[in-house]
């Protein structure tokens, strides 16, 4: 079967199959299906169809016609919103263009021409890879202008747009950095947020929605040292970004008269973010109880507590090991004391305490 469109162009790849045969009043009637490739046309609209077998036209009831519709922009991938700063790589898919060869093409987003970095043609679909331009917040139309090879100049150019009622490109504002408050960790402090203002201390924290492997960190304008950062996410899209920062907090005894509280200030990729959480720069020349465990006790008493005492050694050649202690109005029995370094090294002083008669009676 030969199928002709508009009296001039023949369909290709025609396949005819008999769907069913019925006999009515002694006459056999066959229902057939025709599968074919539709030829290209130079304009939209209705065109008549004619059918012929071996050159002889076959009369068909109803004057069959075929409707050519214009090509259109079908999709933008990835299908998410774009940032107003531009610079993202996206793919724009044009559908129903027909089996054509592209001579040239231009793409605009919101009236701004974009750079086409790649063009892919597959059957009647064309895919352009482009880099987005900066745009204001809101939806912007996408238009592709294609010059088809092999067509007369008057019909070679087609302009493709999104279907009515669809908006495939929406721009949103670039998000500001977010300091992850609960991420602050201070070396040797568990969950406590204080440092010795006379010493250098290593801390870590995270900042979301920014990408920078060399941020600047400061505390009350005192710059941190040994700053390193690991960046995660898409370098072009702040919405996916995160940095994990490690730095050394410098001594602040010269700018902090007693104990002070300073937030963490970070400058990353030209943006500044400051934590709402503050770190205490503690004056450890004033003795204080830095830890106690376990944090509960029996009402009847008799429990053993391990107290961490800070600031008792400053000004002494050797740390004192004899103490008195009181809980409210009640005197406590002190079983012994060793320095943190002795406890960690488990040296002779540690052995004397743990193996001593006073403590071993409770173990």
Phi, psi and omega per residue, in radians:
X1 nan 2.302 3.032
X2 -1.765 2.242 3.119
X3 -2.025 2.177 -3.087
X4 -2.017 2.343 3.119
X5 -1.785 2.181 3.084
X6 1.040 0.374 3.072
X7 1.331 0.035 -3.046
X8 -2.258 -0.609 -3.017
X9 -1.954 2.253 -3.135
X10 -1.633 2.510 3.025
X11 -1.213 2.686 3.097
X12 -2.057 2.959 3.117
X13 0.922 0.762 -3.089
X14 -1.357 2.242 3.088
X15 -2.220 2.192 -3.113
X16 -1.957 2.276 3.089
X17 -2.269 2.517 3.106
X18 -1.530 2.061 -3.098
X19 -1.398 -0.820 3.096
X20 -2.836 2.818 3.116
X21 -2.228 2.262 3.115
X22 -2.180 2.562 3.109
X23 -1.915 2.089 -3.133
X24 -2.174 2.072 3.140
X25 0.907 0.745 3.059
X26 1.427 0.020 -3.139
X27 -1.953 2.323 3.116
X28 -1.492 2.290 3.101
X29 -2.113 2.287 -3.128
X30 -1.953 2.389 3.004
X31 -1.804 2.177 -3.086
X32 -2.087 2.712 3.048
X33 -2.026 2.408 3.135
X34 -2.074 2.147 3.047
X35 -1.925 2.338 -3.034
X36 -2.731 2.888 3.008
X37 -1.711 2.190 -3.061
X38 -1.374 2.317 3.121
X39 -1.266 2.755 3.111
X40 -1.234 2.684 3.096
X41 -2.314 2.679 -3.049
X42 -1.570 0.043 3.095
X43 -2.774 2.891 3.110
X44 -1.410 2.865 3.060
X45 2.177 -3.084 -3.109
X46 -1.533 2.446 3.024
X47 -2.336 2.522 -3.130
X48 -1.336 2.661 3.083
X49 -1.969 2.428 3.023
X50 -2.210 2.585 -3.097
X51 -2.165 2.426 -3.128
X52 -2.507 2.604 3.050
X53 -2.161 2.057 -3.123
X54 0.906 0.748 3.056
X55 1.517 -0.120 -3.122
X56 -1.804 2.134 -3.134
X57 -1.125 2.499 3.106
X58 -1.852 2.096 3.115
X59 -1.163 2.351 -3.124
X60 -2.210 2.305 3.122
X61 -1.220 2.525 3.005
X62 1.532 0.048 3.107
X63 0.829 1.280 -3.073
X64 -1.100 2.529 3.130
X65 -2.355 2.843 3.080
X66 -2.189 2.388 -3.120
X67 -1.771 2.081 3.017
X68 -1.551 2.168 3.066
X69 -1.875 2.694 -3.136
X70 -1.272 2.670 3.054
X71 -1.205 2.788 -3.084
X72 -2.617 2.878 3.070
X73 -1.487 2.064 -2.972
X74 -1.667 -0.599 -3.023
X75 -2.768 2.708 2.988
X76 -2.202 2.216 -3.141
X77 -2.227 2.535 -0.034
X78 -1.175 2.588 -2.986
X79 -1.457 0.901 3.101
X80 -2.123 3.032 3.138
X81 -1.252 2.741 -3.097
X82 -1.885 2.734 3.126
X83 -1.561 2.540 -3.048
X84 -1.090 -0.364 -3.131
X85 -1.279 -0.264 -3.107
X86 1.288 -2.903 3.086
X87 1.535 0.030 3.129
X88 -1.514 2.599 3.078
X89 -1.706 2.150 -3.137
X90 -2.305 2.884 3.091
X91 -2.017 2.297 3.134
X92 -1.960 2.087 -3.069
X93 -1.789 2.217 3.096
X94 -1.867 2.228 -3.055
X95 -1.917 2.752 3.043
X96 1.024 0.646 3.130
X97 -1.448 -0.349 -3.105
X98 1.566 2.974 -3.122
X99 -1.413 1.513 -3.067
X100 -2.230 2.836 3.003
X101 -1.821 2.258 -3.087
X102 -1.517 2.171 3.088
X103 -1.461 -0.750 3.089
X104 -2.811 2.859 -3.128
X105 -2.719 2.634 3.010
X106 -2.356 2.602 3.123
X107 -2.291 2.383 3.060
X108 -2.181 2.560 3.017
X109 -2.143 2.021 -3.095
X110 1.047 0.570 3.126
X111 1.486 -0.068 3.139
X112 -1.752 2.186 3.128
X113 -1.175 2.434 -3.138
X114 -2.003 2.828 3.117
X115 -1.491 2.157 3.076
X116 -1.566 1.997 -3.095
X117 -1.628 -0.332 -3.123
X118 -2.767 2.505 3.072
X119 -2.214 2.233 -3.119
X120 -2.180 2.217 -3.138
X121 -2.036 2.241 3.113
X122 -2.466 1.911 -3.092
X123 0.990 -2.120 -3.117
X124 -1.761 0.343 3.127
X125 -2.008 2.378 3.085
X126 -2.139 2.347 -3.126
X127 -2.153 2.142 3.103
X128 -1.835 2.322 2.988
X129 -1.731 2.164 -3.038
X130 -2.337 2.869 3.054
X131 -1.891 2.219 -3.032
X132 -1.264 2.510 3.074
X133 -1.546 2.833 3.010
X134 -1.119 2.450 3.137
X135 -2.593 2.813 3.088
X136 -1.314 2.849 3.088
X137 -1.047 2.355 3.116
X138 2.368 -3.108 3.130
X139 -1.616 2.464 -3.092
X140 -2.322 2.395 -3.121
X141 -1.258 2.583 3.079
X142 -1.938 2.234 -3.131
X143 -2.299 2.310 3.077
X144 -2.059 2.277 3.084
X145 -1.966 2.098 -3.042
X146 -2.111 2.314 3.028
X147 -1.789 2.041 -3.085
X148 -1.542 2.349 3.099
X149 -1.339 2.555 3.077
X150 1.496 0.103 3.105
X151 -1.914 2.677 3.058
X152 -1.057 2.613 -3.118
X153 -0.921 -0.579 -3.085
X154 -1.226 -0.376 -3.094
X155 -2.167 0.074 -3.046
X156 -1.253 -0.532 -3.050
X157 -1.619 2.252 3.055
X158 -2.179 2.498 3.138
X159 -1.959 2.127 -3.088
X160 -1.895 2.408 3.098
X161 -2.382 3.051 3.073
X162 -1.220 2.676 3.077
X163 -1.121 2.609 3.141
X164 -0.974 2.406 3.114
X165 1.513 -0.047 3.135
X166 -1.970 2.494 3.033
X167 -2.303 1.935 -3.014
X168 -1.614 -0.194 -3.116
X169 -2.248 2.096 3.089
X170 -2.248 2.257 3.131
X171 -1.720 2.462 3.061
X172 -2.223 2.809 -3.111
X173 -1.186 2.621 3.059
X174 -1.227 2.182 -3.089
X175 -1.240 2.653 3.083
X176 -1.405 2.721 3.082
X177 -1.080 2.620 3.134
X178 -2.198 2.086 3.075
X179 -1.353 2.206 3.138
X180 -1.477 1.663 -2.976
X181 -1.004 -0.741 -3.051
X182 -1.313 -0.027 -3.085
X183 -1.528 -0.133 -3.072
X184 -1.170 2.208 3.059
X185 -2.296 2.349 -3.141
X186 -1.981 2.214 -3.105
X187 -0.975 2.196 3.093
X188 1.401 0.147 -3.073
X189 -2.052 0.096 -3.058
X190 0.937 -2.081 3.141
X191 -1.719 0.044 -3.116
X192 -1.305 2.444 -3.079
X193 -1.931 1.107 3.039
X194 -2.473 2.682 3.086
X195 -2.307 2.783 3.071
X196 -1.387 2.093 -3.059
X197 -1.193 -0.202 3.126
X198 -1.620 -0.148 -3.029
X199 -2.164 2.823 2.993
X200 -1.531 2.391 -3.069
X201 -2.379 2.430 3.140
X202 -1.551 2.312 3.062
X203 -2.276 2.791 3.051
X204 -2.309 2.701 3.094
X205 -2.893 2.992 3.141
X206 -2.194 2.616 3.026
X207 -2.285 2.250 3.117
X208 -1.667 2.769 3.044
X209 1.159 0.633 3.030
X210 -2.714 2.637 -3.081
X211 -2.309 1.926 -3.110
X212 -2.851 2.184 3.126
X213 -1.624 0.042 3.125
X214 -2.465 1.064 3.130
X215 -1.306 2.884 3.040
X216 -1.857 2.392 -3.113
X217 -2.217 2.433 3.126
X218 -2.602 2.808 3.110
X219 -2.308 1.923 -3.095
X220 0.908 0.797 3.130
X221 1.209 0.113 3.036
X222 -1.651 1.997 -3.035
X223 -1.238 2.398 3.008
X224 -1.285 2.761 3.131
X225 -2.032 2.940 3.097
X226 0.897 0.801 -3.102
X227 -1.418 2.178 3.033
X228 -2.270 2.684 -3.135
X229 -2.578 2.473 3.018
X230 -1.920 2.190 -3.078
X231 -1.818 2.460 3.131
X232 -2.194 2.769 3.059
X233 1.678 -3.048 -3.139
X234 -1.394 2.097 -3.117
X235 -1.045 -0.340 -3.108
X236 -1.709 -0.085 -3.044
X237 -2.289 1.828 -3.089
X238 -1.037 -0.457 -3.078
X239 -1.111 -0.377 -3.113
X240 -1.832 0.005 -2.904
X241 -1.592 2.666 3.039
X242 -2.760 2.511 3.005
X243 -2.154 2.497 3.054
X244 -1.977 2.036 -2.950
X245 -1.907 2.397 2.984
X246 -2.160 2.325 -3.130
X247 -2.664 2.935 3.107
X248 -1.860 2.129 3.083
X249 -1.351 2.174 -3.088
X250 -1.372 2.818 3.018
X251 -1.061 2.547 -3.115
X252 -2.266 0.373 -3.073
X253 -1.065 -0.466 -3.098
X254 -1.408 -0.316 -3.135
X255 -1.996 -0.034 -3.117
X256 -2.188 1.843 -3.006
X257 -1.125 -0.793 3.104
X258 -2.132 -1.989 3.010
X259 -1.814 2.391 -3.085
X260 -2.251 2.818 3.081
X261 -2.219 2.113 -3.116
X262 -2.196 2.484 3.017
X263 -1.372 2.969 3.078
X264 -1.671 2.134 3.108
X265 -1.872 2.243 -3.087
X266 -2.181 2.301 2.988
X267 -2.002 1.966 -3.076
X268 -2.341 2.249 3.126
X269 0.921 0.679 3.096
X270 1.398 0.042 -3.113
X271 -2.012 2.558 -3.110
X272 -1.971 2.346 3.063
X273 -2.413 2.419 -3.111
X274 -2.170 2.344 -3.135
X275 -1.209 2.605 2.981
X276 -1.472 -0.409 3.057
X277 -1.328 2.421 3.106
X278 -1.944 2.683 3.064
X279 -1.840 2.312 3.130
X280 -1.455 2.219 3.025
X281 -1.711 1.724 -2.931
X282 -1.572 2.463 3.058
X283 -1.478 1.748 -3.061
X284 -1.466 0.076 3.001
X285 -1.340 -0.263 3.036
X286 -1.659 1.969 -3.064
X287 -1.042 2.506 3.088
X288 -2.701 2.789 3.075
X289 -1.457 1.944 -3.062
X290 -1.571 -0.336 3.119
X291 -2.797 2.729 3.073
X292 -2.636 2.346 -3.121
X293 -2.716 2.533 -0.157
X294 -1.192 2.875 -3.025
X295 -1.538 0.165 3.137
X296 -2.186 2.892 3.133
X297 -2.641 2.668 3.090
X298 -1.280 2.482 3.094
X299 -1.044 -0.503 -3.126
X300 -1.369 -0.131 -3.120
X301 1.384 -2.965 3.111
X302 1.534 0.001 3.139
X303 -1.451 2.740 3.120
X304 -1.764 2.337 3.087
X305 -2.074 2.532 3.034
X306 -1.925 1.991 -3.110
X307 -1.822 2.364 2.997
X308 -1.709 2.114 -3.116
X309 -1.969 2.211 -3.122
X310 -2.035 2.457 3.068
X311 1.670 -0.040 -3.107
X312 -1.389 -0.373 -3.036
X313 -1.567 -0.302 -3.053
X314 -1.146 2.289 3.133
X315 1.564 -0.048 3.123
X316 -1.968 2.519 3.039
X317 -1.159 -0.730 3.070
X318 -2.175 2.503 3.137
X319 -1.148 2.420 3.080
X320 -1.178 2.564 3.134
X321 -2.148 0.022 3.119
X322 -1.951 2.146 -3.084
X323 -2.390 2.738 2.888
X324 -2.023 2.627 -3.094
X325 -2.477 2.669 -3.126
X326 -2.500 2.438 3.050
X327 -1.970 1.830 -3.009
X328 1.128 -2.156 3.119
X329 -1.698 0.082 -3.059
X330 -1.767 2.217 3.068
X331 -1.273 2.449 3.100
X332 -1.808 2.673 3.090
X333 -1.592 2.055 3.121
X334 -1.571 2.064 -3.075
X335 -1.504 -0.274 3.126
X336 2.686 3.031 -3.121
X337 -2.685 2.490 3.021
X338 -2.406 2.798 3.083
X339 -1.276 2.788 3.118
X340 -1.049 -0.675 -3.131
X341 -1.130 -0.667 3.090
X342 -1.161 -0.706 3.123
X343 -1.083 -0.777 -3.125
X344 -1.195 -0.653 -3.115
X345 -1.443 -0.256 -3.076
X346 0.904 0.897 -3.080
X347 -1.514 -2.840 -3.075
X348 -1.097 -0.680 3.136
X349 -1.114 -0.700 3.099
X350 -1.106 -0.817 -3.133
X351 -1.064 -0.672 -3.133
X352 -1.134 -0.632 3.130
X353 -1.265 -0.945 -3.050
X354 -1.193 -0.623 -3.109
X355 -1.558 -0.042 -3.127
X356 -1.201 2.729 -3.084
X357 -1.096 -0.664 -3.061
X358 -1.087 -0.805 -3.103
X359 -1.444 -0.696 -3.060
X360 -1.106 -0.372 3.105
X361 -1.143 -0.378 -3.129
X362 -1.745 -0.080 -3.050
X363 -1.721 nan nan
